[in-house]
Amino acid sequence: MKFPHAPQSELRQNLRWLINSRFIFTILLLCSTVVIHLNRSGVDLQYSLILLYGVITTLFFLSILYAFLRPRVQREILFTYIQISIDCLAVTVVIFVTGSFDSIFSFLYLVVIIYTSMLLYRRGSMIIASVCSFLYLMLAGLEYLGWIHPLDFGSAAAASHYDWQNVFYKIAITSIACFAVAFLSSLLAEQARRSRKELHAMSARMQRVEKMAAVGEMGAGLAHEIKNPLASITGSIQLLLEEMPYDAGRDKLMRIILREADRLSALVGNFLLFARPPSGKSKPISLDQAIPETVRLVEQDKRCRDRIAIRQSGQKGLWVAMDPDHFRQVLWNLLLNAVESIDGDGVVDVRVEPCKPEYVSIEIADSGCGITEKNLNYIFDPFYTSKPDGTGLGLSIVHTILESHDGWLEVESKAGQGTTFTIKLNRIASPPIA
């Protein structure tokens, strides 16, 4: 199982939170040390306080250094691991100073693991849990063997005062607590991340719906008004071509006008489909039949023929409820988009799988140029396109059609590594054979 780190943008933001939190923690630790210093005395305690003040000062200046380096660091994950590792060492020193084996500050290891899970998720929290367990093992073991002696900080007792069984149990319990907290906190962090992602997607969807509704209301009427004169222009040009004497220069210009008028008419038609998609009539669709039919049509297109291989895989026997024409158009647009993203020879994979009991997932993955993280936020906006001759309505139409059928579209992409579009539709049972 793969346990991912936080995305770079999210990690960068969380690093700022970590550095600010460390400042606050350092101030609280300083205040606690000052209170202890004012209320207790003793030579051994003075040595402990000097060391504790040294730890606090080190953490403070390191926090300043982290804040200075953060905007300039390119490898955020490595930078995060370095910070947290130093924090683990600092916690170990604090535990040693405040009683070592019998210190009440052992819980600080758990605090480090908890915020690690927020930054680095499952893999990072497990690594740091291992580091904390190892440091505590070394601290307690060396103290039990008498190789190090904890400073006097109250009534704490050294590990050497206990038998090996008690020492073993304390180490085992601490290690189990570290890994248990790492697992649970990382699980909660990953769930929170998914929730934030879904909330962000829902918010973006709502904004897109509002934008589309506004554009549709203003543009639909105008598109209707444009469509009729375009039809008249096209008809008139065709009539002139048929009835007027042949003239090479004039005919060339008329055919250019006719071609551009047809292109403008297609654009107006696409806009009307985007702004006010026909409701259509939902019917049971067998994906085993509908997808291969559309794939064969795309394979015959001149943009795909002899250079793009379209591979189909996944589970058989899945059905969805949707208007058949709308489904073919959605699949056609996404497949052509995948084909056009590939420069030269390439592969497009179409995979069908059940997604939870009530949904079907149709993945269309290409080996094309991919989409930058910046452009991913705009690809569903109307008239946004990176293609020189594109209209910017293809993906908007797909998104609008799917939403009208209670479906949705997801996208994952990295520049230079290809793009994966995922259609999610309501799954239905296979209809009875008539």
C-alpha positions in Angstrom: 0.0 0.0 0.0 1.3 3.4 -0.9 1.1 6.1 1.8 1.5 9.5 0.1 2.9 12.7 1.5 0.9 15.8 1.6 0.8 17.7 -1.8 3.6 20.3 -2.1 1.3 23.3 -1.9 -0.4 22.0 1.2 2.9 21.0 2.8 4.3 24.4 2.1 1.4 26.0 3.9 1.5 23.5 6.8 5.3 24.2 7.3 4.4 27.8 8.0 1.9 26.6 10.7 4.5 24.3 12.2 7.1 27.0 12.5 4.6 29.4 14.1 3.5 26.7 16.5 7.1 25.9 17.5 7.5 29.6 18.4 4.5 29.4 20.7 5.7 26.1 22.2 9.1 27.5 22.9 7.6 30.5 24.7 5.4 28.2 26.8 8.4 26.0 27.7 10.4 29.1 28.6 7.6 30.4 30.9 7.4 26.9 32.6 11.1 26.8 33.1 11.1 30.3 34.6 8.4 29.3 37.1 10.4 26.2 38.1 13.5 28.3 38.4 11.8 30.8 40.7 10.3 28.2 43.0 13.1 25.7 43.3 16.8 25.7 44.1 19.7 23.3 44.4 23.0 22.8 42.6 21.9 19.8 40.5 18.7 21.6 39.6 20.7 24.6 38.4 22.6 22.3 35.9 19.2 21.0 34.7 17.8 24.5 34.3 20.9 25.6 32.4 20.6 22.7 30.0 16.8 23.4 29.6 17.5 27.1 28.9 20.0 25.9 26.3 17.4 23.7 24.6 14.9 26.6 24.6 17.4 29.0 23.1 18.4 26.5 20.4 14.7 25.9 19.5 14.1 29.6 19.3 17.0 30.4 17.0 16.3 27.3 14.9 12.7 28.5 14.4 14.0 31.8 13.2 16.3 29.9 10.8 13.4 27.7 9.6 11.3 30.8 9.0 14.1 32.4 7.0 14.8 29.2 4.9 11.2 28.1 4.3 10.5 30.4 1.2 13.9 29.4 -0.3 13.8 25.6 0.2 13.1 23.6 -2.9 12.8 20.1 -1.2 10.0 20.7 1.3 9.7 17.0 2.3 13.3 16.7 3.2 13.2 20.1 5.0 10.2 18.8 7.0 12.0 15.6 8.0 15.0 17.6 9.2 12.9 19.9 11.4 10.9 17.0 13.0 14.0 14.9 13.6 15.6 17.9 15.4 12.4 18.2 17.4 12.6 14.6 18.4 16.2 15.2 19.7 15.1 18.3 21.6 12.2 16.3 23.2 14.7 13.6 24.2 16.9 16.2 25.9 13.9 17.7 27.7 13.0 14.2 28.9 16.5 13.5 30.1 16.7 16.9 31.9 13.4 16.4 33.6 13.9 13.0 35.1 14.7 10.8 32.1 13.1 7.3 32.6 10.6 8.6 35.1 9.9 12.0 33.4 6.3 13.1 32.9 7.3 14.7 29.6 7.5 11.5 27.6 4.1 12.5 26.1 5.9 15.1 24.0 6.9 12.3 21.7 3.2 11.8 20.9 2.8 15.5 20.2 5.6 15.3 17.7 4.0 12.3 16.0 0.6 13.9 15.9 1.8 17.0 14.0 4.0 14.8 11.8 0.9 12.9 10.7 -0.7 16.2 9.6 2.4 17.1 7.5 3.6 13.7 6.2 0.7 11.4 6.7 1.0 7.6 7.3 4.6 7.0 6.0 6.1 10.0 7.7 4.3 9.5 11.1 5.5 5.8 11.1 9.1 6.8 10.4 9.0 9.4 13.2 7.3 7.0 15.6 10.2 4.6 14.9 12.7 7.4 15.6 11.0 8.3 18.9 10.8 4.7 20.0 14.5 4.2 19.2 15.5 7.4 21.1 13.5 6.5 24.2 15.0 2.9 24.0 18.5 4.3 23.9 17.8 6.8 26.7 16.2 4.2 29.1 18.7 1.5 28.1 21.8 3.6 28.7 20.4 4.9 32.0 19.6 1.3 33.1 23.1 0.2 32.3 24.5 3.1 34.3 26.3 4.7 31.3 24.4 8.0 31.7 22.9 9.5 34.8 19.8 11.8 34.7 20.0 15.2 36.3 18.0 15.7 39.5 14.7 17.4 38.6 12.5 16.6 41.6 11.7 13.2 42.8 12.2 11.3 39.6 13.9 7.9 39.9 16.5 6.6 37.5 16.0 3.5 35.4 18.8 1.8 37.3 16.6 1.8 40.4 14.1 -0.6 38.6 14.5 -4.2 37.5 14.9 -5.0 33.9 11.3 -6.2 33.6 9.9 -2.8 34.6 12.3 -1.0 32.2 11.2 -3.4 29.4 7.5 -2.8 30.1 8.0 1.0 30.1 9.9 0.9 26.8 7.3 -1.4 25.2 4.4 0.7 26.4 6.0 3.9 25.1 6.8 2.3 21.7 3.3 0.9 21.4 1.8 4.3 22.3 4.0 6.0 19.6 2.9 3.6 16.8 -0.7 3.6 17.9 -0.9 7.4 17.9 1.0 7.4 14.6 -1.5 5.1 13.0 -4.6 6.8 14.4 -3.5 10.4 13.8 -2.4 9.6 10.3 -5.7 7.9 9.6 -7.6 11.0 10.8 -5.3 13.3 8.9 -5.9 11.3 5.6 -9.6 11.4 6.2 -9.5 15.1 6.9 -7.5 15.6 3.7 -10.1 13.6 1.7 -12.9 15.6 3.3 -11.1 18.9 2.4 -10.6 17.7 -1.1 -14.2 16.7 -1.5 -15.3 20.0 0.0 -13.0 21.9 -2.3 -14.4 20.0 -5.3 -17.9 20.6 -4.2 -17.2 24.3 -3.7 -15.6 24.6 -7.1 -18.5 22.7 -8.6 -21.0 25.2 -7.1 -19.0 28.1 -8.3 -18.8 26.6 -11.8 -22.6 25.9 -11.8 -23.3 29.5 -10.8 -20.9 30.8 -13.4 -22.4 28.5 -16.1 -25.9 29.6 -15.1 -25.1 33.2 -15.5 -23.3 32.7 -18.8 -26.2 30.5 -20.0 -28.9 33.0 -19.2 -27.1 35.8 -20.9 -25.7 33.9 -23.9 -28.5 31.5 -24.8 -30.8 34.1 -26.2 -28.0 35.8 -28.0 -26.9 32.5 -29.5 -30.4 31.9 -30.8 -30.3 35.3 -32.5 -27.0 34.6 -34.1 -27.9 31.2 -35.3 -30.7 32.3 -37.6 -28.6 35.0 -39.5 -25.8 32.5 -39.8 -28.2 30.0 -41.4 -29.3 32.7 -43.9 -25.7 33.6 -44.7 -24.7 30.0 -45.3 -27.7 29.4 -47.5 -27.1 32.5 -49.5 -23.5 31.7 -50.1 -24.3 28.2 -51.2 -27.0 29.6 -53.6 -24.5 32.1 -55.1 -21.9 29.3 -55.6 -24.5 27.3 -57.5 -26.0 30.0 -59.7 -23.2 32.5 -60.4 -20.6 31.9 -63.2 -17.4 30.3 -62.1 -14.6 32.6 -60.9 -11.7 31.0 -59.2 -10.8 33.9 -56.9 -14.4 34.7 -56.0 -15.3 31.0 -55.4 -12.3 30.7 -53.1 -13.4 33.6 -51.0 -16.9 32.3 -50.8 -15.8 28.9 -49.7 -13.7 30.5 -47.0 -16.8 32.5 -45.9 -18.9 29.3 -46.0 -16.3 27.3 -44.0 -16.0 30.0 -41.3 -19.8 30.4 -41.1 -20.1 26.6 -40.6 -17.4 26.8 -37.9 -19.2 29.7 -36.2 -22.5 27.8 -36.4 -20.9 24.7 -34.8 -19.6 27.0 -32.0 -23.0 28.5 -31.4 -24.5 25.0 -31.3 -21.9 23.8 -28.8 -22.6 26.9 -26.7 -26.3 26.3 -26.7 -25.6 22.7 -25.7 -23.4 23.9 -22.9 -25.8 26.7 -21.7 -29.0 24.7 -22.0 -28.3 21.0 -22.4 -31.3 19.0 -23.5 -32.8 17.0 -20.8 -32.8 13.8 -22.8 -34.4 10.5 -21.6 -32.4 8.2 -19.4 -32.3 4.6 -20.5 -30.3 1.6 -19.3 -26.9 1.5 -21.1 -24.7 -1.5 -21.2 -21.1 -0.3 -20.9 -19.9 -3.5 -22.5 -21.7 -2.3 -25.7 -21.7 1.5 -25.6 -18.0 2.0 -24.9 -16.6 -0.3 -27.6 -19.0 1.4 -30.2 -17.7 4.9 -29.4 -14.1 3.7 -29.2 -14.4 2.2 -32.8 -15.7 5.6 -34.0 -12.8 7.4 -32.5 -10.3 4.9 -33.9 -11.6 5.8 -37.4 -11.1 9.5 -36.9 -8.2 11.0 -38.8 -6.8 12.4 -35.6 -6.4 9.0 -34.1 -6.0 6.5 -36.9 -2.6 4.7 -37.2 -1.0 6.5 -34.3 -3.0 6.1 -31.1 -3.8 2.7 -29.5 -7.0 2.7 -27.4 -7.0 -0.2 -24.9 -10.1 -1.3 -23.0 -10.2 -3.2 -19.7 -12.1 -3.5 -16.5 -15.1 -5.3 -15.2 -17.8 -6.6 -17.5 -21.6 -6.6 -17.0 -22.0 -3.0 -15.7 -25.0 -0.8 -16.5 -25.7 2.9 -16.1 -28.8 5.0 -16.6 -28.3 7.9 -19.0 -29.4 9.4 -22.3 -27.5 7.3 -24.9 -26.7 10.3 -27.1 -25.4 12.2 -24.2 -23.3 9.3 -23.1 -21.7 8.9 -26.5 -21.0 12.6 -26.7 -19.3 12.6 -23.3 -17.2 9.6 -24.2 -16.4 11.0 -27.6 -15.3 14.4 -26.3 -13.1 12.9 -23.6 -11.5 10.3 -26.0 -10.7 13.0 -28.6 -9.3 15.2 -25.9 -7.0 12.4 -24.8 -6.0 11.7 -28.5 -5.3 15.4 -29.2 -3.1 15.7 -26.1 -0.6 13.1 -27.5 2.0 14.3 -29.9 3.0 11.4 -32.1 2.3 7.8 -31.2 0.7 7.0 -27.9 -1.8 5.0 -25.8 -5.2 5.8 -24.3 -6.5 3.4 -21.6 -10.2 3.1 -21.0 -11.0 1.2 -17.7 -14.4 0.5 -16.3 -14.7 -0.5 -12.6 -17.5 -0.4 -9.9 -17.0 2.5 -7.5 -18.7 1.7 -4.2 -22.0 -0.3 -4.6 -23.9 2.6 -6.2 -21.5 4.0 -8.7 -19.5 3.1 -11.8 -16.1 4.6 -12.6 -14.9 5.1 -16.2 -11.3 6.1 -16.4 -9.8 7.6 -19.6 -6.0 7.8 -19.2 -3.7 9.1 -21.8 0.1 9.3 -22.2 0.0 12.8 -23.5 1.5 16.1 -22.4 -0.5 16.5 -19.2 -1.9 19.6 -17.6 -0.1 21.9 -15.3 -1.3 22.4 -11.7 -2.3 26.0 -12.5 -4.4 25.1 -15.5 -6.2 22.3 -13.7 -8.3 24.9 -11.9 -9.7 26.3 -15.2 -10.1 23.4 -17.6 -13.9 23.1 -17.0 -14.4 26.9 -17.4 -16.2 27.8 -20.6 -14.0 29.1 -23.5 -10.8 28.2 -21.6 -8.5 26.2 -23.9 -4.8 25.6 -24.4 -5.3 24.5 -28.0 -4.7 27.1 -30.8 -7.9 26.1 -32.7 -10.0 25.0 -29.7 -13.3 26.5 -28.5 -12.9 25.7 -24.8 -16.4 24.2 -24.6 -15.7 20.5 -24.9 -14.9 19.8 -21.3 -17.5 22.3 -20.1 -20.2 20.5 -22.2 -19.1 17.1 -20.7 -19.3 18.5 -17.2 -22.7 20.0 -17.8 -24.1 16.8 -19.3 -22.8 14.7 -16.5 -24.2 17.0 -13.8 -27.6 16.9 -15.5 -27.5 13.1 -15.0 -26.3 13.2 -11.4 -22.8 12.3 -12.4 -19.5 14.1 -12.1 -16.1 14.3 -13.6 -12.7 14.1 -11.9 -9.3 14.8 -13.3 -5.7 14.0 -12.3 -2.7 15.2 -14.3 0.9 16.1 -14.2 2.7 18.0 -16.8 4.6 15.7 -19.1 3.1 12.5 -17.5 -0.4 12.3 -19.0 -3.9 12.9 -17.8 -6.7 10.7 -16.3 -10.3 11.8 -16.5 -12.7 9.7 -14.4 -16.4 9.7 -15.1 -18.6 8.7 -12.1 -22.2 7.6 -12.9 -25.0 6.0 -11.0 -24.9 2.2 -11.3 -28.1 0.2 -12.1 -28.9 -3.4 -12.2 -28.9 -5.3 -15.5 -32.5 -4.9 -16.9 -34.4 -8.1 -17.4 -34.3 -9.7 -20.9 -37.5 -9.0 -22.8 
